[in-house]
Amino acid sequence: MPARVRFAPSPTGNLHVGGARTALFSWLVARHTGGTYVLRLEDTDRERSTPESEAQILRALEWLGLNWDEGPYRQSDRGEVYLSAIDRLKDAGIVYAAWETEAELERQRTDARQNKRAPVVRGRRDWTAEQIAGFEAEGRTPAWRFAVEVTGQTVIDDYVRGEVTFEHGAIEDFVVARSDGTPTYNLAAAVDDMEMGITHVIRGEDHLSNTPKQMMVIRALGAEPPEYAHIPLILGPDKKRLSKRHGAASVEELRESGFVQPAVLNALALLGWSFDDKTTMFTVDELIEKFSVARISKSPAIFDLKKLEVLNGRYLRMMDADAFADALVAHLARRGFFADKDAAAEALVREIAPAVKRKLTTLDDFEALAGWLFRPLEIEPDAWESLTADVRKSIQAIGGGLARLELLDAFEQDEIKDALQDQLHILGEDARGFLEPQRIALTGQRVSTGIYESLVLAGRDEALGRYRQTLARLADIWVA
């Protein structure tokens, strides 16, 4: 049966990993059933909702490929719908005017705690006309509370958690309309789900306590609630709730850090869901075909940035050469890499791309591996320390390499490799002891693109000039 599924973020910040997973799971249910994916922006928090956050959420969803069929609807545009629903509840006597001040409500809660009762709020419904007139004279306006039947219970038959029962005695008479007439979250979300014909709601388990209230509202308005799946929280590797301390937490941060869309999508899919015990890489079509809410775990999911890096590296290596080069150039452009460089820089990046493809875990690693090609020789402190640990040996290795490279007619990779390998055997050095000084002399780094590839990419004049510059610095130390 086709499902109508909604994703309803609040535009009060970036789309984080948890929200993105909810968006993906909801999208997969809609696509798997041939249904409809509805995007709804719950922007009734006027102080915190911003156009910038809304734009960021839409960009993140588009980058992930989670295209919506309807929307984006905005709750801020639907005030009349909520006012109509509130009026219907008033007419049915299901909600009542609550005149209590916050101080009076807090005294209720304190008294309940002292008497070992649930600290729930029940407003008075027996104010006299004279008392109400007095409140109005003070300038008070009432909030409107839903009259919860205290002896009943609401049962959620949840796809993930199974049967969950809420005793009404532990649920306060929740506010559906604030004293300024604006609807609360539980009223607006319930009315929207009902009016939009939502059949399935997939959201984080932190919303579970809201669900019985929303179900009450929907039933009071004469409809049946959708089916629910409350998915587990996402934790960091330390088993604490995911936050900035665990690394990139939003989709845009992941993108800006050089992760590619297929890797992020796969990582999100595996946060609390699995198809089997071994499959970790899926195409979008495979996810749509195989996804089932029934396979979502009840246990918290662990988001590990290190594991995502490994997965991302696998996807980068799987990309064809042109697609990889395009992705790399686009990423560097977003990062402002080309801002201070000439027109040839992009062509050089495309030339370098095959040499770095197998070494990257994220596109952001490019500058660490190959950024040396775009700046004058700068020897990093740890690399210089490596050379100066034995100055004589470093001079011998770099000088020997330079001498062989100067003799080459063709400055090409095979010829360069043969020449340096021959010199390595002449000196009787181990490969690392000979080739690492070559790498540092050329790149200024201990980790870079392969040394033979790097020499070709730099070109004869630039490469030999860097060798001589490094030797001169070492000679100054040797003479001193």
C-alpha positions in Angstrom: 0.0 0.0 0.0 1.5 3.4 -0.9 2.5 5.4 2.2 2.3 9.1 2.7 5.3 9.9 4.8 6.4 13.3 6.0 9.8 14.7 7.1 9.2 17.7 9.4 12.3 19.5 10.5 12.4 22.6 12.5 14.4 25.4 10.7 16.2 26.5 13.8 19.7 25.2 12.9 21.5 22.9 10.4 20.3 19.5 9.3 22.3 17.2 11.6 23.0 13.5 11.3 20.0 12.5 13.4 17.6 14.6 11.3 19.2 13.4 8.1 18.7 9.8 9.1 15.0 10.4 9.8 14.7 12.1 6.4 16.3 9.2 4.7 14.3 6.5 6.5 11.1 8.4 5.7 12.1 8.8 2.1 12.9 5.1 1.7 9.5 4.1 3.1 7.8 6.4 0.6 9.9 5.2 -2.3 9.7 1.5 -1.3 5.9 1.6 -1.2 5.5 3.8 -4.3 4.1 6.4 -2.0 4.5 10.2 -1.4 7.2 12.0 0.5 6.0 15.2 2.1 8.4 18.0 3.3 7.0 20.1 6.1 8.9 22.9 7.9 7.8 23.2 11.5 8.7 26.9 11.9 6.2 28.0 14.6 9.2 28.8 16.9 9.3 32.4 15.6 12.3 33.4 17.7 14.6 30.6 16.6 13.4 29.8 13.0 15.4 31.5 10.3 15.4 31.6 6.5 19.1 30.7 6.6 18.4 27.5 8.5 15.5 26.6 6.1 17.8 27.2 3.1 20.5 25.0 4.6 18.0 22.2 5.3 16.8 22.3 1.7 20.4 22.3 0.3 21.3 19.3 2.5 18.3 17.3 1.4 18.9 18.1 -2.2 22.6 17.1 -1.9 21.6 13.8 -0.3 19.2 13.2 -3.2 16.1 13.1 -0.9 13.7 14.7 -3.4 10.2 15.5 -2.0 6.9 15.1 -3.8 5.0 17.7 -1.9 6.0 20.9 -0.1 7.8 22.4 1.5 4.8 23.3 3.5 5.4 25.8 6.3 3.5 25.8 9.5 3.8 29.6 9.7 1.5 29.7 6.6 -1.1 27.5 8.1 -2.4 29.5 11.0 -6.0 29.5 9.8 -6.0 25.7 9.7 -4.8 25.5 13.3 -7.3 28.1 14.5 -10.1 26.2 12.9 -9.0 23.0 14.6 -8.8 24.8 18.0 -12.3 26.2 17.5 -13.6 22.7 16.8 -12.0 21.4 20.0 -13.5 24.3 21.9 -17.0 23.7 20.5 -16.7 20.0 21.5 -15.7 20.9 25.0 -12.5 19.0 24.7 -10.2 21.9 25.6 -10.8 24.5 28.3 -9.5 28.0 29.1 -6.6 27.9 31.6 -6.1 31.1 33.5 -3.4 30.0 35.9 -0.1 31.9 36.0 3.2 30.1 35.7 3.8 30.5 39.4 0.5 28.8 40.2 1.3 26.0 37.9 4.8 25.5 39.5 3.1 25.3 42.9 1.0 22.4 41.5 4.0 20.6 40.3 5.9 21.1 43.6 2.9 19.8 45.6 2.7 16.7 43.4 6.4 15.9 43.8 6.1 16.4 47.6 3.2 13.9 47.6 5.0 11.5 45.4 2.6 12.0 42.4 3.5 12.7 38.8 4.1 16.4 38.5 1.3 16.9 36.0 -0.7 20.1 35.5 -4.5 20.1 35.7 -6.1 23.5 35.2 -9.2 24.6 37.1 -12.4 24.5 35.1 -14.7 26.0 37.8 -13.7 29.7 37.7 -16.7 31.9 38.3 -17.7 34.7 35.9 -16.6 37.2 38.5 -13.1 35.6 38.7 -12.7 35.5 35.0 -13.7 39.2 34.8 -11.0 39.9 37.3 -8.4 38.1 35.3 -9.4 40.0 32.2 -9.2 43.2 34.1 -5.6 42.3 35.1 -4.8 41.9 31.4 -4.6 38.1 31.6 -5.6 36.0 28.5 -6.0 32.2 28.9 -4.1 29.4 27.3 -6.2 26.5 26.1 -5.5 23.1 27.5 -6.6 19.7 26.3 -8.8 17.9 28.9 -7.0 14.5 29.3 -9.2 11.7 30.6 -7.2 10.8 33.7 -8.5 7.2 34.0 -7.7 6.2 30.5 -4.6 5.1 28.6 -3.2 5.5 25.1 -1.5 2.6 23.4 1.0 3.0 20.6 1.6 0.0 18.4 5.0 1.2 17.4 6.9 -0.5 14.4 10.2 -0.3 16.3 9.4 -0.4 20.0 6.3 -2.6 19.9 3.4 -1.9 22.1 3.9 1.2 24.3 1.3 2.2 26.9 0.9 5.7 28.4 -1.3 6.0 31.4 -3.3 9.2 31.1 -2.8 9.9 34.8 0.8 10.7 34.0 -0.1 13.0 31.1 -0.9 16.6 32.0 -3.6 18.7 30.4 -1.3 19.9 27.7 -1.6 23.3 26.1 -2.9 23.4 22.5 -3.1 27.2 22.1 -0.9 29.7 24.0 -2.3 32.8 25.6 -1.5 34.8 22.5 -3.6 32.3 20.4 -0.7 30.6 18.6 -0.8 26.8 18.4 1.7 24.6 20.2 3.8 22.0 18.6 1.6 19.1 19.6 -1.5 20.7 18.2 0.1 21.8 14.9 1.9 18.5 14.2 -1.2 16.5 14.9 -3.4 18.7 12.8 -0.9 18.7 9.9 -0.5 14.9 10.0 -4.3 14.6 9.9 -5.0 17.2 7.2 -2.1 16.0 5.0 -3.2 12.4 5.1 0.0 11.2 6.6 -0.1 7.4 7.0 3.3 6.8 8.6 5.4 8.9 11.0 9.1 8.0 11.4 10.9 10.0 13.9 13.4 9.9 16.8 12.4 8.2 20.0 12.8 11.5 21.8 9.4 12.3 20.3 7.7 9.3 21.9 6.3 11.2 24.8 4.6 13.6 22.4 2.9 10.8 20.5 0.0 10.1 22.9 -0.9 13.8 23.0 -0.9 14.0 19.2 -3.0 10.9 19.0 -5.5 12.4 21.4 -5.8 15.5 19.3 -6.3 13.6 16.1 -9.0 11.3 17.6 -10.7 14.3 19.2 -11.0 15.8 15.7 -12.6 12.7 14.4 -9.7 11.0 12.6 -7.4 8.0 13.1 -3.7 8.7 13.9 -1.0 7.5 11.5 1.2 4.5 12.2 4.4 5.3 14.1 8.0 4.2 14.1 10.2 5.8 16.8 13.8 5.1 15.9 16.6 4.9 18.4 18.9 7.8 19.4 22.3 8.2 17.7 25.4 8.1 20.0 29.1 8.8 19.4 31.7 6.1 19.8 31.9 6.9 23.5 28.3 5.9 23.9 27.2 9.5 24.7 24.6 11.4 22.7 26.0 12.6 19.4 27.3 16.2 19.5 30.0 18.5 18.0 32.7 16.9 20.1 32.4 13.7 18.0 33.3 15.6 14.8 31.2 16.9 11.9 27.6 16.7 13.1 25.6 18.3 10.2 25.2 17.2 6.6 26.8 20.4 5.3 29.8 19.9 7.6 30.3 16.4 6.2 30.0 17.7 2.7 32.5 20.6 3.4 34.9 18.1 5.0 35.1 16.2 1.7 32.7 13.3 2.2 30.8 12.3 -1.0 27.0 11.8 -1.1 26.9 8.0 -1.7 29.1 7.3 1.4 27.1 9.7 3.6 23.8 8.1 2.4 25.1 4.6 3.2 26.4 5.6 6.6 23.0 7.2 7.4 21.1 4.1 6.3 23.2 1.9 8.6 22.5 4.0 11.7 20.2 1.6 13.3 19.2 -0.4 10.3 20.8 -3.3 8.5 19.9 -5.7 5.7 22.2 -8.5 6.8 25.4 -8.9 8.8 27.8 -8.2 6.0 26.5 -5.7 3.4 27.7 -2.2 4.0 27.5 -0.6 0.5 24.3 -0.1 -1.3 23.2 1.8 -4.4 20.2 4.1 -3.9 18.0 1.6 -5.8 19.2 -1.2 -3.6 18.3 0.8 -0.5 14.9 1.5 -1.8 14.3 -2.2 -2.6 15.7 -3.6 0.6 14.7 -1.1 3.2 12.2 -2.2 5.8 11.2 -0.5 9.1 10.9 -3.9 10.6 14.7 -4.2 10.4 15.4 -1.1 12.4 17.1 -1.9 15.7 15.7 -0.8 19.1 19.3 -0.2 20.4 21.0 3.2 20.0 23.0 3.6 16.8 26.7 4.6 16.9 27.9 7.2 14.5 31.7 6.9 14.1 33.4 9.5 11.9 36.4 7.2 11.5 34.3 4.4 10.0 32.7 6.9 7.7 36.1 8.0 6.5 37.0 4.4 5.6 33.7 4.0 3.8 34.2 7.3 2.0 37.7 6.2 0.8 36.2 3.1 -0.7 33.6 5.1 -2.6 36.3 7.5 -3.8 38.3 4.6 -5.2 35.2 3.2 -6.9 34.5 6.4 -8.8 35.5 6.6 -12.4 38.4 9.0 -13.2 36.3 11.8 -14.7 33.7 11.7 -12.0 36.4 11.8 -9.3 38.2 14.7 -10.9 34.9 16.6 -11.3 34.0 16.0 -7.6 37.5 17.0 -6.5 37.5 20.3 -8.5 34.0 21.2 -7.3 35.0 20.5 -3.6 38.2 22.6 -3.9 36.2 25.4 -5.6 33.8 25.5 -2.7 36.7 25.6 -0.3 38.1 28.6 -2.1 41.2 26.7 -3.1 41.4 28.4 -6.6 40.7 31.9 -5.3 44.4 33.0 -5.3 45.6 30.8 -8.1 45.9 31.2 -11.9 43.8 29.6 -14.5 46.1 26.6 -14.9 45.4 25.4 -11.4 42.3 23.5 -12.2 43.9 21.7 -15.1 46.8 20.7 -12.7 44.3 19.4 -10.2 42.7 17.2 -12.8 46.2 16.0 -13.9 47.0 15.2 -10.2 43.7 13.5 -9.6 44.7 9.9 -10.6 47.8 10.2 -8.3 45.8 11.0 -5.2 42.6 9.0 -5.8 43.7 5.8 -4.1 45.2 7.7 -1.1 42.3 10.0 -0.1 39.8 9.2 2.6 38.0 12.5 2.0 38.4 15.1 -0.7 39.7 17.4 2.0 42.8 15.3 2.2 43.9 16.6 -1.2 45.7 19.7 0.1 47.7 17.7 2.6 48.8 15.2 -0.1 49.2 17.5 -3.1 48.9 21.1 -1.9 52.8 21.4 -2.1 52.5 21.6 -5.8 50.7 24.9 -5.6 53.1 26.7 -3.3 56.9 27.3 -2.9 58.9 24.7 -1.0 58.0 24.8 2.7 59.6 21.9 4.7 57.4 20.9 7.6 59.0 20.8 11.0 58.7 17.1 11.5 60.1 16.5 8.0 63.0 18.8 8.6 63.7 17.0 11.9 63.8 13.8 10.0 66.4 15.1 7.5 68.6 16.7 10.2 68.6 13.6 12.4 71.5 12.5 10.2 72.6 15.4 7.9 75.4 13.6 6.2 73.1 10.7 5.2 70.4 13.0 4.0 72.9 15.0 1.9 74.1 11.8 0.4 70.6 10.5 -0.4 69.3 13.8 -1.9 72.6 14.6 -3.7 72.7 11.1 -5.2 69.1 11.4 -6.3 69.7 14.8 -7.8 72.8 13.7 -9.7 70.8 10.8 -11.3 67.8 13.0 -12.2 70.0 15.6 -13.8 71.2 13.0 -16.3 67.8 11.9 -17.5 66.9 12.8 -21.1 63.2 12.1 -20.5 61.7 13.3 -17.2 59.1 10.6 -17.2 57.9 8.2 -14.5 59.4 5.0 -15.6 62.8 6.6 -16.3 62.7 8.5 -12.9 61.9 5.3 -11.1 64.7 3.3 -12.8 67.2 6.0 -12.0 66.3 6.4 -8.3 66.0 2.6 -7.8 69.5 2.2 -9.3 70.9 4.9 -7.0 69.2 3.2 -4.1 71.1 -0.1 -4.8 74.4 1.7 -5.3 74.1 3.3 -1.9 72.9 0.1 -0.3 70.1 1.9 1.5 66.7 0.5 2.5 64.0 2.0 0.3 62.5 4.3 3.0 65.9 5.6 4.1 66.6 6.7 0.5 63.2 7.6 -0.8 61.9 9.6 2.2 64.6 12.3 1.8 63.7 12.5 -1.9 60.1 13.1 -1.0 60.9 15.7 1.6 63.4 17.5 -0.7 60.6 17.8 -3.3 57.4 18.3 -1.3 58.6 19.4 2.1 56.4 16.6 3.6 56.8 13.0 4.8 53.4 12.1 3.3 52.4 13.1 -0.2 51.6 11.7 -3.6 54.0 8.9 -4.7 57.5 10.2 -5.2 57.9 9.1 -8.8 54.5 10.6 -9.8 55.3 13.7 -7.7 58.5 14.4 -9.6 56.7 14.2 -13.0 53.9 16.4 -11.7 56.4 19.1 -10.5 58.4 19.0 -13.8 62.1 18.8 -14.3 63.0 22.5 -13.5 60.8 22.8 -10.4 61.8 19.4 -9.1 65.5 19.9 -9.5 65.3 23.4 -8.1 63.6 22.1 -4.9 66.3 19.4 -4.5 69.0 22.1 -4.7 67.2 24.4 -2.3 67.0 21.5 0.3 70.6 20.6 -0.2 71.7 24.2 0.3 69.8 24.3 3.7 71.4 21.0 4.8 74.9 22.2 3.7 74.6 25.3 5.9 74.0 23.0 8.9 76.8 20.6 7.8 79.3 23.4 7.5 78.3 25.0 10.7 
